[in-house]
Amino acid sequence: MKLFDSLISAVLPFTPKPLIRVVANKYIAGETLNDAMATVARLNQQETMATVDVLGEFVKNPDVARQETNNNIAVIEEIARRGLDSNLSVKLTSLGLDIDKEFCWENLRRVLEAAARARNFVRIDMENAPYTDSTIELARRAQSEFAGHVGIVLQAYLRRTQDDIRQLASEGMHFRLCKGIYIESETIAFKGREEIQQNYLECLNIILDHGCYVGIATHDDVLIDGARKIIAERGLGSQQYEFQMLLGVRDGKRRELVGQGHRLRVYVPFGRDWYGYSIRRLKENPSIAGHVFKAIFTGN
């Protein structure tokens, strides 16, 4: 399977855009806000929560960053208007982190104010290593002012993550824990599959030891089974955690988890930047490419 995933990733730069669109249609809700809301409504009908992501990152133009901010606020307002069970995920580089940290903070603050008014929640996504410190810094500022309306993503393949969890957990942070998809140096990131899995489960235990809520974001059977074991051993109630998956990836496993009584949230990206996002993500994480291509032909 790994060879197949790598082959898919290698041919992406030479793949016609219409074919990439076929793949993208499986795991991107569409280009418009209405597309995203329709997908969220469908997921809610299947007893599944959602988190919406407005596609766009690495913004260098202040006007674009302001528009991205407005787009994110529009998502929060539309979720509330339609009464949907969804929150929002944001990437700080879409709000201007590459332009100026304080400029980004003001944009993020506007989004968080909208979320607080709507009694909703914003998840700050983690990006690649050059942004880790700034993302954590702004998430801590957000937590101090908007506790209960904000959380952060941490990546288990980074060697620093256990220490980051301990610091943030002491401040009551709400976590999404994922493996991590960016290509990073071995000096800062674990590379072996088993050592990443081990660190993921250790990170999960540390979060739960501190009594923090966690989104267990993975498609890996080893981690899903490990998390279910931890949940059972700790006797956790369904309001203390949730599983999270990407739209269009492992729908059968999603249905299985929901059927077992676990809360589950699906990551719903949408926007005009679908092509750039698709190429970047499929190249960064070949295993997702394999999952998506398999799903196209098997329906699972």
Secondary structure, 3 states (H helix, E strand, C coil): CHHHHHHHHHHHHHCCHHHHHHHHHHHCCCCCHHHHHHHHHHHHHCCCEEEEEECCCCCCCHHHHHHHHHHHHHHHHHHHHHCCCEEEEECHHHHCCCCCHHHHHHHHHHHHHHHHHCCCCEEECCCCHHHHHHHHHHHHHHHHHHCCCEEEEEECCECCHHHHHHHHHCCCCCEEEECCCCCCCCCCECCCHHHHHHHHHHHHHHHHHCCCCEEEECCCHHHHHHHHHHHHHHCCCHHHEEEEEECCCCHHHHHHHHHCCCCEEEEEEECCCHHHHHHHHHHHCHHHHHHHHHHHHHCC
